Amino acid sequence: MINKPIFKKSLEMRRSLEQNILKFCPLGGFEEVGRNCVFFEYQDEIIVVDAGIQFPEEETPGIDFIIPNTTYLEPKKRDVKALILTHGHYDHIHALPYIIEKIGNPIIYAAPLTKALVEKRFEEFPNLPKLKFQIVRNGDKLRLSEYFTAEFFDIGHNIPDGLGFILDTPVGKMVHFGDFRVNRDIKGNPIGENTFRRLNEMGIHSVFLDSTNADIEGASKSEETVIKELEILFKKAEGRIVVTTFASLLDRLATIIEISEKLGRKVAINGRSMKDNIQIMKNLGYLKVKKGQIVNVEELHGIKDDKIMILTTGGQGEPNAGLTKIANGEHKHIRFKPTDTVIFSSSVVPGNERSVQTLQDNIARQVNEVYNSKFLDIHASGHAPKEDLKLVLELVKPKFVVPANAYYFKRKACAKIAREAGMPAENAILMDNGQFADISKTGFKVTSQSTPTDYVMVDGLGVGDVQEVVLRDRRMLAQEGMVVVIATISRENGRFIKNPDIISRGFIYLKENKELLDAIRTKLKHILGRLPRHQHPEADYIKTLVRDQIGQLLYTKTKRRPMVLPVIIEV
Amino acid sequence: MINKPIFKKSLEMRRSLEQNILKFCPLGGFEEVGRNCVFFEYQDEIIVVDAGIQFPEEETPGIDFIIPNTTYLEPKKRDVKALILTHGHYDHIHALPYIIEKIGNPIIYAAPLTKALVEKRFEEFPNLPKLKFQIVRNGDKLRLSEYFTAEFFDIGHNIPDGLGFILDTPVGKMVHFGDFRVNRDIKGNPIGENTFRRLNEMGIHSVFLDSTNADIEGASKSEETVIKELEILFKKAEGRIVVTTFASLLDRLATIIEISEKLGRKVAINGRSMKDNIQIMKNLGYLKVKKGQIVNVEELHGIKDDKIMILTTGGQGEPNAGLTKIANGEHKHIRFKPTDTVIFSSSVVPGNERSVQTLQDNIARQVNEVYNSKFLDIHASGHAPKEDLKLVLELVKPKFVVPANAYYFKRKACAKIAREAGMPAENAILMDNGQFADISKTGFKVTSQSTPTDYVMVDGLGVGDVQEVVLRDRRMLAQEGMVVVIATISRENGRFIKNPDIISRGFIYLKENKELLDAIRTKLKHILGRLPRHQHPEADYIKTLVRDQIGQLLYTKTKRRPMVLPVIIEV
């Protein structure tokens, strides 16, 4: 009896300590641009924020996209009380169909446009369970669960309905800004400083800060400036105007349509994703246009050139997108004319430089003028650069800042900004995907706890079935190609029954290189002919021998290292 | 007798007409950045300018590089009287070992540094014939052949010894600027305007103008500005400084070494190409440093951190280059320290963004500060932007301008600049690789004559043996991988002798997908089992059937399209 109370007390104490710890963990977005997904955990309650995809890169050839790894959340899916979506971009919502069931189909808190974009996405997945939405707007304050309350506020980004939120927790107020920039008026003065001042008055424990542009000097450009510059280009154009941008830049789409209306040009939209997004904005009343202002591409022939503006997808040189089809003369209704003006109103995604250049060359040969973002800054980023971030930190004055949504290099730049804004160096928390932090009322400490965040890749119908070994093979095949050598051998006497078959792809054109073919066959016979009879020719050891020796032969003769695949058939 | 004189006269007239035509043709560099090579032809004399490589891009995976297609010159190699090299960059000289014999090993006119760099390159090709050099310098005027004389003049670029030249021909004076920019003093005023004024006084027929930066607004930045900015970074650093840049930016290397000397830091050079180039500059007296100023990396441990500057290759994230080795802890003598400052003083080559980002992330975790060209403009381009080009055209006042050394888009931008400089639109000549122009005393006309300029690709030991089909296979293998299906069939009864072998690479990991393996085997037996007995199973028709049906099966099951390679073995 004497030990029990003590034991009990210590358990209680431990509990009470535990109860005062909020855990935070980023599942994605902290070592890349994309697959944004983080969560907060307090006792048996979890709040997840965003569920985005990452687009494939050089290292992941052939992959459709990468989604957050939810290994940690799956056994705890009953604990997931809410999924907050900050805005409707792919890198924040598009992984949802793949993970919503894994995290227990929780209530989704989202603004109207975000909700509409998620619903559009889910049309492609008819077999998934119905989503449970709670629409939220600027100023809404809702209890998410026993321990968590969220208050939402508008932030500036390049899509309407971007929301930040204050997560009120037992250890203090956490503020997540989603993707954001500081909007400014035409003179460059920030708009909405009051939001930040109010946060300061509330006393903020930690802010989670979009660091995408933390390494860019200066402040955000006013959207008015962009509009002005676009208007100048529009007014110069004597024939048709064709503008290409990302379908996801909904603010920009609206701007371009409004300028066209103002300058008396009808708008035709070319590209399904763009049409969908504009329709969604119209449905929600976020885009108001006169009746007849938007026309079908089929109706363009009846309109004078200087009354036409065509908005199109394909500005990244994607093979089947709208602009590429027009440029290649493959579009059903639109051909370029020598009097056209084409405006690329979007930055080039790294890796697409060459295809964009080829596309612009192709178009430049057919039209009067091609403008890209180098000529005029017709692309203002949706992410806060250095001066914006500094301003926010100086106004909000949080105790801690967690640079988020970017590579380490950019997050480190954000940490440096925090120091410049007067915060102690140790209060800028740099943590990687999969690391956990313990947040107490007064502290923010990265611990040794972690969860796997290996890439989960979506490729065709498969989710997670493409592994590193497959990607390594793809990269190798892309560089050097491969050679399959097939030996058909008699089980009785070990002799070759027929001349070895040799197939190559992506190596050199072997049909035209008989000498090399002969050398491979001779080598193969040599290797297999010298085997002691007790060796089984299909054994891995023999295959390795063939692979190495044929590989060496090919390297000596060509200085290339194709993948060699030996097939030995005993009959 | 009556016809003969007339015939003779018409022949003479024709000849005299022909004699007044100078032909010009670009073999490379007019639809890409790289493989620069153009030639002038007058009667039986040909002058070739530059012989550069183009680096491989997305569309040419695994290729080492691309060289100019010299099909037109090969049968005329006796006519090639001279090869002029404008400067020593790879995209102007590195194809030389592959084409020098094909164009008849003519006399090479080059400045001392250019010659030294070519000789360095040829050390890797010991079996080639000896090169015949004629060293040229600013102001030299030489007769190249009966009809051609060349006068050389200094131009500004980012490598010493860049030369432009006036080619005096029977139809007029052609001026080729090579790669160039307008050097400026610290106040931004152009240096060397007199060169351009003198050209005007001579009366120039046509200029061939580097358009690489024709789409960039503004004027070149003074190198002094760059030096000042670098000095600021150097003075801020409290520990060691590590600078990475291209080994080919010889001016920048010299600048960095001079600043280090001035600020009392010893210089260690890490990377063979950089060491070679610095040694070459020292040998020629183009770089003067105090004895003991350059030390070996092995000696660094005896020097205080704030007296060290390490210059290294690897700024593009190349796997085996100097900086990558240091960052990965694989370097024999150098490890990063938390007090280091690392400066990336080179722009990112398109396509390398992700590997550079990964490298910078990796380094940012180990050192105090990482600067890249986004932070400070520590990279000034070697190519003239818009205002420079305009200035040159306004001062030189040529009759014609041929925008050169860039994509169509950029060359079109240069043509527009020519109009702004007061030239008639039709006097800016836009021509593509392989097109010929007839140049007369008063005209410049692109004709229908052309020569092939298909990519000649160097891959390992092979030159020109990698063809489009090989590249297409590599691209496909990289995206979807491949599946080899092997059926071993009895010649007697058409039955399967053994279970079909299936090998895949870069598809999905088939070992873990038994169901799919079984489905492929069943399908294969089904296809081949139903063949009429008179069909030969190794026939192409059967292989196509297998390829299509297995391909369809895989697509239905996985929504992927790997390359299917059927092997049917009859025994």
Boltz contact constraints between the chains, C-beta under 6 A:
constraints:
  - contact:
      token1: [A, 57]
      token2: [B, 354]
      max_distance: 6.0
  - contact:
      token1: [A, 58]
      token2: [B, 354]
      max_distance: 6.0
  - contact:
      token1: [A, 61]
      token2: [B, 478]
      max_distance: 6.0
  - contact:
      token1: [A, 62]
      token2: [B, 479]
      max_distance: 6.0
  - contact:
      token1: [A, 62]
      token2: [B, 480]
      max_distance: 6.0
  - contact:
      token1: [A, 215]
      token2: [B, 374]
      max_distance: 6.0
  - contact:
      token1: [A, 350]
      token2: [B, 353]
      max_distance: 6.0
  - contact:
      token1: [A, 353]
      token2: [B, 350]
      max_distance: 6.0
  - contact:
      token1: [A, 354]
      token2: [B, 57]
      max_distance: 6.0
  - contact:
      token1: [A, 354]
      token2: [B, 58]
      max_distance: 6.0
  - contact:
      token1: [A, 357]
      token2: [B, 407]
      max_distance: 6.0
  - contact:
      token1: [A, 360]
      token2: [B, 409]
      max_distance: 6.0
  - contact:
      token1: [A, 361]
      token2: [B, 407]
      max_distance: 6.0
  - contact:
      token1: [A, 361]
      token2: [B, 408]
      max_distance: 6.0
  - contact:
      token1: [A, 361]
      token2: [B, 409]
      max_distance: 6.0
  - contact:
      token1: [A, 364]
      token2: [B, 408]
      max_distance: 6.0
  - contact:
      token1: [A, 364]
      token2: [B, 409]
      max_distance: 6.0
  - contact:
      token1: [A, 364]
      token2: [B, 412]
      max_distance: 6.0
  - contact:
      token1: [A, 374]
      token2: [B, 215]
      max_distance: 6.0
  - contact:
      token1: [A, 407]
      token2: [B, 357]
      max_distance: 6.0
  - contact:
      token1: [A, 407]
      token2: [B, 361]
      max_distance: 6.0
  - contact:
      token1: [A, 408]
      token2: [B, 361]
      max_distance: 6.0
  - contact:
      token1: [A, 408]
      token2: [B, 364]
      max_distance: 6.0
  - contact:
      token1: [A, 409]
      token2: [B, 360]
      max_distance: 6.0
  - contact:
      token1: [A, 409]
      token2: [B, 361]
      max_distance: 6.0
  - contact:
      token1: [A, 409]
      token2: [B, 364]
      max_distance: 6.0
  - contact:
      token1: [A, 412]
      token2: [B, 364]
      max_distance: 6.0
  - contact:
      token1: [A, 460]
      token2: [B, 558]
      max_distance: 6.0
  - contact:
      token1: [A, 460]
      token2: [B, 559]
      max_distance: 6.0
  - contact:
      token1: [A, 460]
      token2: [B, 560]
      max_distance: 6.0
  - contact:
      token1: [A, 461]
      token2: [B, 558]
      max_distance: 6.0
  - contact:
      token1: [A, 461]
      token2: [B, 559]
      max_distance: 6.0
  - contact:
      token1: [A, 465]
      token2: [B, 508]
      max_distance: 6.0
  - contact:
      token1: [A, 467]
      token2: [B, 509]
      max_distance: 6.0
  - contact:
      token1: [A, 470]
      token2: [B, 506]
      max_distance: 6.0
  - contact:
      token1: [A, 473]
      token2: [B, 505]
      max_distance: 6.0
  - contact:
      token1: [A, 473]
      token2: [B, 506]
      max_distance: 6.0
  - contact:
      token1: [A, 474]
      token2: [B, 478]
      max_distance: 6.0
  - contact:
      token1: [A, 474]
      token2: [B, 481]
      max_distance: 6.0
  - contact:
      token1: [A, 474]
      token2: [B, 506]
      max_distance: 6.0
  - contact:
      token1: [A, 477]
      token2: [B, 477]
      max_distance: 6.0
  - contact:
      token1: [A, 477]
      token2: [B, 506]
      max_distance: 6.0
  - contact:
      token1: [A, 478]
      token2: [B, 61]
      max_distance: 6.0
  - contact:
      token1: [A, 478]
      token2: [B, 474]
      max_distance: 6.0
  - contact:
      token1: [A, 478]
      token2: [B, 478]
      max_distance: 6.0
  - contact:
      token1: [A, 479]
      token2: [B, 62]
      max_distance: 6.0
  - contact:
      token1: [A, 480]
      token2: [B, 62]
      max_distance: 6.0
  - contact:
      token1: [A, 481]
      token2: [B, 474]
      max_distance: 6.0
  - contact:
      token1: [A, 484]
      token2: [B, 484]
      max_distance: 6.0
  - contact:
      token1: [A, 486]
      token2: [B, 567]
      max_distance: 6.0
  - contact:
      token1: [A, 488]
      token2: [B, 569]
      max_distance: 6.0
  - contact:
      token1: [A, 497]
      token2: [B, 571]
      max_distance: 6.0
  - contact:
      token1: [A, 503]
      token2: [B, 565]
      max_distance: 6.0
  - contact:
      token1: [A, 505]
      token2: [B, 473]
      max_distance: 6.0
  - contact:
      token1: [A, 506]
      token2: [B, 470]
      max_distance: 6.0
  - contact:
      token1: [A, 506]
      token2: [B, 473]
      max_distance: 6.0
  - contact:
      token1: [A, 506]
      token2: [B, 474]
      max_distance: 6.0
  - contact:
      token1: [A, 506]
      token2: [B, 477]
      max_distance: 6.0
  - contact:
      token1: [A, 508]
      token2: [B, 465]
      max_distance: 6.0
  - contact:
      token1: [A, 509]
      token2: [B, 467]
      max_distance: 6.0
  - contact:
      token1: [A, 558]
      token2: [B, 460]
      max_distance: 6.0
  - contact:
      token1: [A, 558]
      token2: [B, 461]
      max_distance: 6.0
  - contact:
      token1: [A, 559]
      token2: [B, 460]
      max_distance: 6.0
  - contact:
      token1: [A, 559]
      token2: [B, 461]
      max_distance: 6.0
  - contact:
      token1: [A, 560]
      token2: [B, 460]
      max_distance: 6.0
  - contact:
      token1: [A, 565]
      token2: [B, 503]
      max_distance: 6.0
  - contact:
      token1: [A, 567]
      token2: [B, 486]
      max_distance: 6.0
  - contact:
      token1: [A, 569]
      token2: [B, 488]
      max_distance: 6.0
  - contact:
      token1: [A, 571]
      token2: [B, 497]
      max_distance: 6.0
  - contact:
      token1: [A, 571]
      token2: [B, 571]
      max_distance: 6.0
